[in-house]
């Protein structure tokens, strides 16, 4: 069953993870910011065209967006986000991030 609230929450979470504002999302998919805000709040549905534009921009499959499908593709997308973030860092920042990741993984085991 299509749950507009859950879909909106997934859009918001992914948009924020990619550091994209609602205004930028709206502009890039050819919609007005209020409409995007309404989608994120679960107060509006969307056309297939809009859904596919959002999926493309947020690097989500339609299954992930609509159903919250958690699978290997979702894990791959998370890895891609991490890699993209690291590509924007200096070499020192990447080394520091790696050191922090090692400490974190040791702490949670």
N, C-alpha and C positions, 0 to 999 in steps of 0.2 A: 504494500500500500504506500502511496506517495505521501510523505510527511513533510509538508512545507516548512515547518519549524526546524526539523532535523536537517533538511537540505540547507536552509538559511544559516544554521549554525556551522555546518561544514564549509560553506562558502566563506563566512566570516573568519573562521579559524585559519583556513588555507590562505586567504587574502592577507591576513595579518602575518602569517608565517613567511610569506613572500615579500612583506613590507610594501604592500600596495594599498593606497588609500581608496576609500569608496569612490572618490571623485575620479581617480585614475582608472579604476575598474570600469566605471560608467562610461568614461570617454573612450576607452579602448574597445568596449563592446557596442558602442553606439547607442547608449541609453542615457537617461538623465539620472543624476545621483539619488534623487528621491526614490526612483523605481528600484535601484539597487539596494537602498536601505530597506525598502519594503520587502524585498525578497529575503534579505538577511534576517529580518524580524519575523518571517513566515506569514506576512500579511498579503503577499502577492505571489502568484504563480509565474511561470515564465514559458515562453514558447520554446519549441525544440531548437530553433535558431539561436535564441538567447542562451539556452542551456549549453549548446555546443560551443558557443563563443566563450562562455565562462569556463567550461572544461579546458578548452585550448589555452586560454590565458593563465589559468591556475594549475595547468599540467595535471589534470585529474581525468580519469576515465568517467564516462557517464555512470557506470556501476558505482564507482567510488562516490560520486556526487549524490546520486539518487538513493543508493542503498547503504552507503557507508561501508561498502565491501572492503574488508581488510584482507589483503592477500599479498603475495610476493610483489606484485606491481606497486602496491602502496608502500611497501618497504623500500622498493627501488626508488620511488619518488622522494621519500625521506632522505635517502642517501644522496640523491641528486641535489636536493636542497642544501645539504651539508657541504657537498663539493662546490656548489655554486657560491655559497657564502665564503668558503675558504679561498676560492679563486680571487675574491675581492680583497683579500688580506695581503699584507706584506709577508716576506719570508719569515721574519721574526714573529709576527702575529700567528702564522701557521704553526710554527714550532711551539709557541706558547699554548695554542689551542690543543695541539697534540698532547702536550704534557698534562694539561688540565683533563683531557679526555682519559688518559691513562690513570690519573689519580681518581677520577670519578668512577671508572670501571672497577678499580681495586676496592674502592669504598663500598660499592653496592653488592659485591660478591660475598 
